[in-house]
Amino acid sequence: MTSRRLFLGTAIVALLSAPVQADTLRDALDAAYQTNPTLAGARAAQRATDESVAIAKADGRPSAASDFSFQENFLRSANSFTAPLRQSTAGGSIDVPIYSGGAVKNAIRAARTRVEAGQLDLRATEASVFSNVVATYMDVIRDSAIVKLNRANVGVLSVNLEATGDRFEIGDLTRTDVAQSESRLEIAKSDLETVRARLIRSKENYIALVGHEPGDLEPPPPLPNLPETPDEAVDLALTYNPDLLATKERSDAAEFDIKTARAGNKPRVSTYAQGRYVNFHGTLGGNIPGTVFIQEQSTAEVGIRATMPIYHGGRPAAQIRQAQARSGQAYEQMVAVERDVISQTRAAYSSWRASERVIQSSERAVAAASLSLEGVRAENSVGNRTILDILNAEQELLNAQVQLVTARRNSYVAGFSLLAAMGRAEARDLGLEGGPLYEPDVNYGRVDDIFYDYQSDRNPEPQATRTVDTEAQKADIEALPETPSRR
């Protein structure tokens, strides 16, 4: 299994390591990896998750506090002859936890496990963003091709209508033939406007995901080493799918939460040291003659403190049961994700294989429709076919061409979705070289053992690029010819 994974990853890297050209799929993936806000936000969320370990560790570390106060007594009781007029107080304490019933230890373990789950979630986000980029990239290619096909169809139908009108003028065809040609041309024009709008939508989706406008997109490289059977695909998905692995980590973390909750019924032991200094500023004792009062006082103490919970109104037991229920929920979620992964993998495999067969059929259909159109035109020239037969043959050819373009898009998207379900569609698998890969372990290692209270990072700056300055997309075509009137 491991060798298969390494071979698959190597093959993908090899295919995507071709010389970089403008407007390639690799360029789009690189741009999305560096500037996509969904991915940048997921990285920030993971950095926040990293801090949960340091927060959990803080509960097991010594804590120290100090205080200072100044008090001015403006009104004193009539019998308080010796009460001071003012006083200053300063104090400090240190508390060192020794034993917490396992609460701190298991909280740290749970936090670390959730960090691992978060890193897997980050991998899943990468795969999801890349899958969307691939789908949108292929949408732009598909819709651009369909616009060109429809534009060519409008041109052909315009020529047909002009020729039909000329033949009508000499009495070779009827007004019905002209009306049929005119109807098909107008329908083709409306279809062209529809596919133009779809192309514009695909381009705008591309900008939203990638961060810049699409140019003339190059055909994507072939996807390597797709599985031979759905069972093989499922085996890989159950081993490497990041969503499934993340739910398993969360299930483990929930079990640590149960142990943390059980610590609520266990004793806690800590040591402490504290001291206090008081200065009455010469005002202690009032003005009583013959009396001397010490105007400064200091105290200090150290000790050990043990607390044993006896009764808390049922709170500890409720917290344990709550943690147990959440652990059960996490387990059920793991099974649900496993089911979903299996379903998605099999569905993606089926879609990919079906699209491959559709491509083969569509290629044969295009060839046959092209031959059929030539034959119908030839037979029409000798009177064996009508104008409607030509129009129908032209429409059949267009339909077959559109189906072929669509099937190629669907096949590639389904194949990439299959790789994503198998955990093989992330930045490291694709060999992206637009910049250094984001390493979540780097930040985790940096903050894991920070114990200084005043060490923080600079406020973050946005990593994703805005698209407000991009132009509204168009699907420019040549001006459509006016339909000649033959009425």
C-alpha positions, 0 to 999 in steps of 0.5 A: 500500500505504501509503495503504491502511494509513493508511486502515485505521488511520484507520477503526479509530480512528474506530470505536473513538473513540465515547464511552466507556461502561462495559464496552465492548470498548474499555474491556477493551482499555484495561485489558489494555494498562495492566495485563496482566502478559504485556504488562508483562513483554514491555516489561520484557524489551525494556528489558533488550534495549535495554541490549545496545547499551550493553554492546556499546559498552562494549567499544570505550570506555576502561577504567580500574582502580585497586588498593590493598593493605597487606602485613604480613610476620610471618615473613621469611627468615633471609637477607632482611636488607633485606626490609620489615616492611610495605608499602602499594601503590597503582596504576592503569591506563587502557586505550584500545582503538583497533582490534578487527578490527571486533568492536565495530562489528559487535557494536553493529550486531547489538545495535541490530538485535536491539533493533529485532526486540524492538520488533517482538516487543513489537508482536506481543505487543500484538496477541496479547494484544488478540486474546485479549481480543477472543476472551474478550470475545466468549466472555462475550457468547456464553455469556451469550446461550446461558445466557439461551436455555437458561434460556428453553428450560427455562421453555418446557419446564416450561410444556409439561410442566405443560400435558401433565400437565393434558391427561394428567389429562383423558385427552387425552394418554398417559403417553408424552407426559408422559414425553417432555416430562419427559425433554426438560425434564431434558435442558434443565436439564443443558444449562443447567448445562453452559453456565453452567459455560462462562460462568463459565470465560469470565468467569474468563478475562476477569478473567485477561486484563483484570484485573477482572470483566466487567459487562454487556458491550456489543456490539463495534463493527464491524471496518472495511475487512477485505480483499476477497480472501485475496491482499489479506490476505496482501499486507498481512500480508507487509508489516506482520506484526510476527512476520515483520518481527522474524525478518527483523531477527534474520536481519540481526543473525545476519549481523553476528554472523558479522562479529563472529566473523571479528574473532577472527583479526584484530589488536587495537591499544590504548594504555595508561597505568599507574602504581604507588606503594609505601610501605614505612613505614620498614621497608625495609632492616632495622637495618643500620647505615650504610645508607639506603634510600628508603622510597617508590617510584613508577613510571609508563608509557605505551605502545601494545599490538598483539596478533596472534592466531596459533593458538588451537586452532581456536577462532576458526574454530569460532566463525565456523562457529557464527555461520554456522550460526546465521545459516542457522538464522535464515534458515530461521526467517524462511521458517518464520514467513513460511509460518505468517503466510501460513497463519494469514492465509488461515485467518483470512480463510476462517474470517471469510468462513465465519462471515459465511455461517453468520450469514446462514444461521442468521438464516434458520434462526431465522426458519424455526424460529420459524415452524415452531414456531408451526405445529406448536403450532397443528397440535397443537391440532387433533390433527395433531401430537404432543407430540414434534413440538412438543418437536423444533421447540422444540429446532430453534429453540434449536439455530438460536439458539445457532448464530447467537450462536456464528457472530457470535462466531466471525465477530468473533474471526476478523475481528480475528485477520485484522487481527492477522495483517495487523499492524493490531491493535495499540494505535496502530491501535486508538486506545486512550486509557486512558493514554499509549501505551508508547513503546519508543524512549523507553527505548532513546534514554535508555540508548543512550549511557549510559557512567557506571558508577554510573547505574542505575534504581530497582528496578522495581515491578509494573505488572500488577494482581493478581486475587486479590481478585476474587470467584469468578464466577457464572452466576446464573439464577432458581431452576429449577422442580421437575419435577411428578410425573405417575406 
